Amino acid sequence: MPRSTRAPRPRPARSRTRLGWLLFLLVVAVAAGAGVPAWQEHQDSARFPIAAADLHRAEQELAGLAIKGRAPSTGYSRDAFGAAWADVDHNGCDTRNDILARDLTDLTFEDGTHDCVVLTGTLDDPYGGDTIDFERGPDSARVQIDHVVALSDAWQKGAQQWDTATRTRFANDPANLLAVDGPINQAKGAGDAATWLPPSTGFRCAYVVQQIRVKAAYGLWVTQAEADAMDRQLDSCVTVD
């Protein structure tokens, strides 16, 4: 369970001037790009608590990431990361169907595929917070598989120095993949934590922790703006023991 907080003590009466300043500062903070007040983001994060040990590890890993500028995206293509959705774990199912089967509920599978091809399912979308019905066919793109650390972002922060086998493993690593709302995923593009975060503020801590873990595991670097954005999100995390 999330850590409990003490019940607020009754506050003494405040002057209208004091209250007015507080409201003014709150409005300015939101207008300046803060998005939602910090206390609201922290409250939302209680919906997706993470283990205290995982938060500590993410803080240590973030501190250990190299900070550099972006390399040019010259030479980037999806093909540089191998065939899309390769069966890298050799379980007979491609990676896209593996992730659909992992992240969706109420699954049905195509007959004769040994439960490899997902036909229908229900996604509790972590990025937007909606429930999405998935059905294989013309509307399959309503649910997409997101690379939490985008491939193009990885390319500009170290992956262009890898061999094809490493890039293929990265592109199909379940630790870097989530089934999410398709249009939201399209809006993310190749954004990093400095330029894009999930609309669902409660999921942002878990999202950034996942990005840090992936970048640390593969030796990718971050920009200064990205590191600062990640650090701010870690401050909003709610943990469980």
HUPETA-V651337 format. One record per residue. D_LAST is the distance of its C-alpha to the last C-alpha in Angstrom with 1 decimal. Layout:
d_last->D_LAST
d_last->D_LAST
//
This chain:
d_last->8.0
d_last->8.1
d_last->8.0
d_last->11.4
d_last->14.3
d_last->17.3
d_last->20.3
d_last->22.8
d_last->25.7
d_last->29.2
d_last->30.6
d_last->34.1
d_last->36.7
d_last->37.0
d_last->40.2
d_last->41.2
d_last->41.5
d_last->37.9
d_last->36.6
d_last->38.9
d_last->37.6
d_last->34.0
d_last->35.0
d_last->37.1
d_last->34.3
d_last->32.0
d_last->34.9
d_last->35.6
d_last->32.1
d_last->32.1
d_last->35.6
d_last->34.9
d_last->32.5
d_last->29.1
d_last->29.0
d_last->26.7
d_last->25.7
d_last->22.5
d_last->21.1
d_last->22.0
d_last->20.3
d_last->17.0
d_last->17.4
d_last->18.4
d_last->15.3
d_last->13.2
d_last->15.1
d_last->13.6
d_last->9.9
d_last->8.7
d_last->5.8
d_last->5.6
d_last->7.8
d_last->10.0
d_last->10.7
d_last->11.6
d_last->13.7
d_last->15.3
d_last->16.3
d_last->17.8
d_last->19.6
d_last->20.9
d_last->22.3
d_last->24.0
d_last->25.7
d_last->29.4
d_last->30.7
d_last->34.1
d_last->36.3
d_last->36.7
d_last->39.2
d_last->42.0
d_last->41.3
d_last->44.7
d_last->44.9
d_last->41.8
d_last->42.1
d_last->39.9
d_last->42.2
d_last->41.0
d_last->37.8
d_last->39.7
d_last->40.5
d_last->38.3
d_last->35.8
d_last->37.0
d_last->35.9
d_last->34.3
d_last->32.4
d_last->35.7
d_last->34.5
d_last->37.5
d_last->35.7
d_last->35.6
d_last->32.4
d_last->32.9
d_last->33.1
d_last->30.2
d_last->27.9
d_last->29.5
d_last->28.9
d_last->25.2
d_last->24.5
d_last->27.1
d_last->27.3
d_last->30.6
d_last->32.1
d_last->35.7
d_last->37.3
d_last->40.8
d_last->42.9
d_last->43.8
d_last->41.0
d_last->38.8
d_last->36.1
d_last->36.1
d_last->37.5
d_last->35.5
d_last->37.9
d_last->35.8
d_last->32.3
d_last->30.0
d_last->27.7
d_last->24.9
d_last->25.4
d_last->22.4
d_last->24.8
d_last->26.8
d_last->25.1
d_last->28.2
d_last->28.8
d_last->31.4
d_last->33.8
d_last->34.6
d_last->38.0
d_last->39.5
d_last->42.7
d_last->44.0
d_last->40.9
d_last->38.4
d_last->37.5
d_last->35.8
d_last->32.8
d_last->32.5
d_last->30.3
d_last->29.0
d_last->28.5
d_last->25.5
d_last->27.1
d_last->30.7
d_last->33.3
d_last->35.6
d_last->32.9
d_last->32.2
d_last->35.9
d_last->36.4
d_last->33.5
d_last->34.4
d_last->34.9
d_last->38.7
d_last->38.9
d_last->37.4
d_last->39.6
d_last->39.8
d_last->37.8
d_last->34.7
d_last->35.1
d_last->35.5
d_last->32.3
d_last->30.5
d_last->32.0
d_last->30.9
d_last->27.5
d_last->25.1
d_last->22.3
d_last->24.5
d_last->25.7
d_last->24.9
d_last->27.2
d_last->27.8
d_last->30.5
d_last->33.6
d_last->35.1
d_last->31.9
d_last->31.7
d_last->35.3
d_last->34.7
d_last->32.0
d_last->34.5
d_last->33.7
d_last->31.6
d_last->28.9
d_last->26.2
d_last->28.8
d_last->31.1
d_last->29.1
d_last->25.8
d_last->25.1
d_last->26.8
d_last->23.7
d_last->21.9
d_last->18.6
d_last->18.5
d_last->19.5
d_last->16.3
d_last->15.5
d_last->19.2
d_last->19.4
d_last->16.5
d_last->18.5
d_last->21.7
d_last->20.5
d_last->19.4
d_last->22.8
d_last->24.8
d_last->23.4
d_last->24.0
d_last->27.6
d_last->28.4
d_last->29.2
d_last->29.6
d_last->28.9
d_last->31.2
d_last->30.6
d_last->30.3
d_last->27.8
d_last->25.6
d_last->25.8
d_last->24.9
d_last->21.8
d_last->20.7
d_last->21.3
d_last->19.2
d_last->16.2
d_last->16.6
d_last->16.3
d_last->12.9
d_last->10.3
d_last->6.7
d_last->3.8
d_last->0.0
//
